Amino acid sequence: MSTIRAEASDVIDARPEAIYTVISDYREGHPAILPGPYFTELTVENGGQGAGTVIRFGMKVMGVKKLYREAVTEPEPGRVLVETDANAGVMTAFTLESLDGGERTRVTIATESSASPGFTGVMERLMNPPITRHIFRQELRQLADYVRSQATTVSAA
């Protein structure tokens, strides 16, 4: 089976710690950045903060709904967080790179998945990367907005 890879990056005006706090929080932060039209639900089965968390969520893309059950690991805590669904053959990594003395952060969301065999796999390899990049770009915008709103809330308090 071949692998399909898609990724998107953006620079966010926030410290890596603030961003990592959001993406590693599966009870409040992470659900707040998921693009609504595509992610249909997110349930925490175990944990809820970083490594050891197990989540279940649905995605609906082009009328097709799929359910995933992923385990969260932190190969580099504070810098790399990975969600893996071994049964579906899907792995998504969030990688943070500190910029400008830690005042800004390059966030990359990258996913790898197994392609189906035959014609279906050919179509997946053609269509999935651009659609996935679109979803990731939207997620990165929502992440930037959420982190900015949290900073405003904290400074107003």
N, C-alpha and C positions, 0 to 999 in steps of 0.2 A: 504494500500500500504506500502511496506517496503522501507527502505532507504538504499541507496548505499553510502558508504563513502570511500574516497581515499585521501591520503595526502603524501607529500614529504617535507623534510627539508634539509637545508644545511647551513653551516656557511660561511659567506661572510666577507672578510677582508675589511669592510667599516663601517662607523658609521651608526646607525639606521636612523638618520635624512637624510643622503644622499640616503639611500635605499628607505625610505618612500617618498621622493621627487619624485623619479622615478616612483614608483608604483601608486602614487596618481595623476600623470600627464597623463591624457588620450589623450592628443593631441600629445605629443612627446615621453615621457619616456616609458609609458606602452606599446604603440604599438611597440617600439623598442625591447622589451624583449619577445614578443610573437613568439613561434616557427612557422615559415612560413609554413611548410607542413600541419599543423593542423588548424591554424587560417587563414581564407581566407580574412577577411576584418574587420575593426573596424571603426565605425562611431560614433562621439559624437553628440548626439541629443540635449543635454542640459548640460550646465556647462562645465566641462573639467578638473577641479581640485578638487579631493576629493569628500566629501559629497555633495549630490544634483546632481551629474553628472548622466546622463542617456546615456548608450551606446547601440549600436546595433552591433553585430558581427556574423560571420559565422564560423563554425567549420566543418572540413571534416576529419572523422576518419573511416578507413577501407571502404572507398568509400561512406560513408553515410554523407550527408551534413545536418547540422541543423543550424537554425538561432535562436539567442537569443537576448532578449532586457532586459538589466539589469539596476537596480538602485543601485547607490553606496552610502553606509553609512560608517560612521567612529565611531563605538561604543567606541573606545579608540583612539582618534586622535593621530597620530604619532606612534602608536603601532599596531592597528588592523583596517584593511580596509575590507569591505564586499561588494561583488557584489551579487545581488539577482534578479533572474527572477522568479517571483511568478507564472506566467502562465506555465512555464516549470517545476516548482518544483525544481529549482537548486539554490544553495547558495555556493559561493566560498569565503573563508576568507584568507587574507594575514596577518600573525601574525609575529611581529618582537620582538626578545628578545635580549636586549643588553648584550654583553659579554666583558670580559677583559677591564673593565672600559670604555666601549663605543667605543672601537677601532674595535670590530668585532660584527657581528650580526647573530643570528640564525633566518633564515627566513623559515616559514612554510606556505605552500599553502595547504589548505584543502577544499575539496568540498563534498557536500551532495546533492544527487538527489533522486527523487522518482523512484522506479523500476516499470516497467510495470507489469501487471498481467500475470499469466500463464507462459508458456514456455519461452516467450520473456524475462520476468523478471528474470527467472533463468539464462538465458544466459547473461543478463546485469550484474547480481550480480557476475558472474564468470569472465567476460571479462573486464568490465569497470574499476575496481580498478587497475589492472596492467597496462592497457593502459594509464589511467589517471596519474598514478605515473610516467610513462615514460615521458609523456608530461610535467608534473610539474618539473621533474629533468632537462629536457632540458631548460625550462623557467628559472629555478634557475641559470643554467650555463650562460644563456644569460644575466640575471640580473647582475651576478657577472662581466661578461665581460663589460657590458655597464657602470656600476658604475666605474669600473677600468678605462675605456676609458674617462669618464667624469672627473675623478680626474687627469688624465694625461693632458687633454685639459686645465683644470683650472690651473694646476701647470706650464704648458708651456706658459701660457698667461702673 
